[in-house]
Amino acid sequence: DNITKYLDSNIVKGLNIYKSTDFSNSIKIKHLLNHTSGIADYYMDKNSDGKRLLDFMLLEPEHFWEPLETINYAKEQLKSHFQPGNGFHYSDTNYQLLGLIIEKITSKPLHEVLDKYIFTPLKMENTYQIFYSEPKVKSNFPMAKIYHDGHDLTQFKSISLSWASGGTVSTANDMYKFHKALVENKLISSETFSKMQDWARFGPGIRYGYALMNFRLPLMPRKYEIWGNSGSIGAYMYYNPAMDAYLIGTFNNINYQV
């Protein structure tokens, strides 16, 4: 479906203006899912001053970012990359929009939908959406600290800028429950999972589907292929089918890739 079916025109307008033409009305849900929408990434793309919204987490630690605010930032401060479907650019803005679509379809807040359809059925009792909900069972341990350029961001309100694009707190055990349910078709059907493998080229040896990353480096035997996902603070969740092995953890650092 086109996203115009679910989102108000004032949200859609201006999402993708490429070479002076507004292509926003031709964006489909699948373009959001595998980052082929061409929409700017509110989180990592730089504005005309060379700043990223990521930088504002440090500059404005008390700022609470509403989902629409991050989307409007991408529209007003950043440039689109290509026409929908004509390339690949990772954009957290895509998943903020998907969160709004979920809320529109269900008439419920995103955190309630996640709890009803994922956390509760899978008994992910330590998992919740930060700033919006609480875990069913509080962990005996504090949330892992989040670092960026040596600064501890854990108590910053500004980390609210990740909502549908990554604002979930979990444990390795709960992430394992989620990934195992996905592998065993207990969360979604095998038919739906196969549709999620609509791969776009992310980079050398990396393909991106619907919220799925697939790693298979050149000349690497297929048995070493892994799929899953990883986030900006270094949280990762991957599966190797050949060995039935799950790799789950976190680096707790936005600069972990450096």
N, C-alpha and C positions, 0 to 999 in steps of 0.2 A: 504493500500500500504506500501511497504518497503520504508524507507526514502531515500534509494539509488536511487529511481526513480526521486527524486527532488533535492538532494544535491550532490555536487561534491565529488569525492572520497577522496580528501585531507581533507574535513571537516568530513566525516563519519569515516574515518580510525582512530582507537584508541579511539573512543567514549566510547566503553565498552570492556575493557580488563579484564577478570575475570579469575583468576587462570591461568594466562599466555596464555589464549586463547582469540583472538579477535572476539567477537560476534557482532561487530558493523553492519555488513551487514544484520543481521536478525532483526534489530530494525524496528518496524512498527510505523506508525503515532499514532495508538491507544496507544502504549506504552508510547509515549511522553505525550499524552493527560491526561492519568490517572496515570502517574508516576510509571509505571511498567517497565521502560526501563532499570533500573539498573545503569543508568549514574549518576556520582557524581554530587552533587549540588555545583556549583561554589560559591554560596552565603553563605551557612552555614556550609558546610563540612570543616574540618580542614586539612591543609597540614601537611607535616612531621615535621614542626616547631611548630605545634599546633595553627597556625593562620588561620582565616577565611577571605575570601575576604571582608566580612562585616567589619572586623577590619581595612582593608586598606582604608575604607572610611574616617576614622579618621587620619590614618598615612599619607595618600597621598591625601589631599583634592582637589588639583588642577589637579589630574589625570582624564582625560576623557576616560571612558572605552567604546571601540567599541564592538558591539555584538560578533564578531569573537574572540576578545581578551578574553572575559569571557569564551567562549566555549573552546578555547585553554588552558586557565588556568585550567579548569576542567580536560582536557585530560592530561596535563603535570604535574600538581601538586597534583592531587587527585586520589583516587582509586575507581574503580567501585564496586558495591555492590552485584550483582547477574546477572545471565543470563537474557536477555530480557523476560519478561512475567513470571518470577519465583519469584516475590516478589513485595514489595511496598517500595519506598523511594522517598520522596518529593524532587524534583530537579528543581530549576529554570532554569537549563541548558536545560531541555526539552522544555521550552517555548521560549527560545532564538532560538532554532533550528526550532520550529514551525514558528516563525517570519520570518526566512530565507526561509522556505518552501513557506509561503504566498507570499513573494516577488518574488520568483522564478516563481510561478504559474501565478501571476498577472502582472509581469514585472513592478511593481510599488513599491515605498518605503512604508513601513508598515504604516506610519502615514497617507499617502494618502488613503490607503485601509480602514483603520479604519474610516476615515472621510466620504468616499464615501458610505460604506455599513452599517455604524452604526451611527456615530455622526450626519450626515446631515439628513438621513431619520427619525431619532427619535427626531430631533430638540434639540440635546444635545449641545447647543450653548456655554456653558462654559467649555466644555471638550476638552482636547488636549493632545498630547504626549510631555512630557517635553524634552526640548533641540531640538526637531524636528519640532514642529508646534506651532501655536498660536490658542486660542479660537476664534470663530466667534464673540462672544460678551465678552468683558473683564469684569470680575466681579468687583463689587465695593469694594471687599475685597481682601487682599493679600492671596497668597497660605498659607495654614496652615503650621506652622513650623514643622520640623521633628527632633525628639530628639533621641539620643542614648548615654547612660551612662552620661546623663546630658549635652551633647554637642548638639548645634543647627547645624544640617547638611544642612539646607535649601538652603544656597548659595554655598554649596560645588559642584564642578564639578564632584566629585567622585560618587554622587548619580546617575550618568549616567549609572552605572553598571546594573540598572534595565531598560530594553528596552522592549522587548516583554513580559518579565516576570513580569512587573508591573510598567512601566514608564508612567502611565497615570494620569493626574490631572483632577479632576472632582468636582462636587458639589453634595450634598445630593439629590437635586432635579433632576439633570441629571442622577444620579445613579438609582433613582426611575423610571425615564422614561425607562431606559435600562431594569431594572428588570421586570417592568410591561409588557413591550413588549415581554420579554422572557416567562413570565407566560401565556400571552394571545396568544402565537404562532404568534405574529406579526413580530418577528425578524427571527425566524426559524420555520419550520413545527413541528407539534406534533410528527411526525415520527422521525425527526432528534433529537428532544429533548429526546425522549425515548432512542435513541442510546447513548446519552450523559450519561445516567444512567447505564453505565457499571461499577458497583461499585467494588472498591478494598478497602481492609481494611486499614484505616488510623491509627486508634487507638481505644481504648474502646469507643463504642457508636458513632464513626465517620467513615463514608465511603466516598470514593472519586471517582467521576466519571470523565467525561471529563470537567475539570475546575469547577466541582460542588462538594461542601462538603455537606454531609447530616448528621445531628445530630439527633440521637434517642437513648437516654441513656437507659440502661437496666431497665425494669419495668416501663418505662415512657409510658403513654398512647399515642397512635398514634397521637392524636389531637395536641400534643405539638411538633411534629416533625417539624424541619425547614431545609431548604436547601438554598444554595447560595455559598458565598465564603468570605474569609477574608485574609488580606495581612500582610506582615511583620511589617508594621508601625501601624497596628491596624485598618486599614480601613475595614469595614465589610458591607455586603449586604445580608440579609437573608429574607426568605419568609415562612410564616406559612399558608398552604392551608386551614386548618380547620377554621381559623379566618379571612382569606384573609388579613393578616397583614404583612407589610413590616418593617423590622428593618434595618436601614441604618445610618451609622455614621463613626467616626474614633476616635482613641485615640492619634494619632500623635506621637506615641512613639514606637520605636523598642523593648523596654523592657516591653511593656504593659502586656505580659503574665506572667511576674515574680511576 
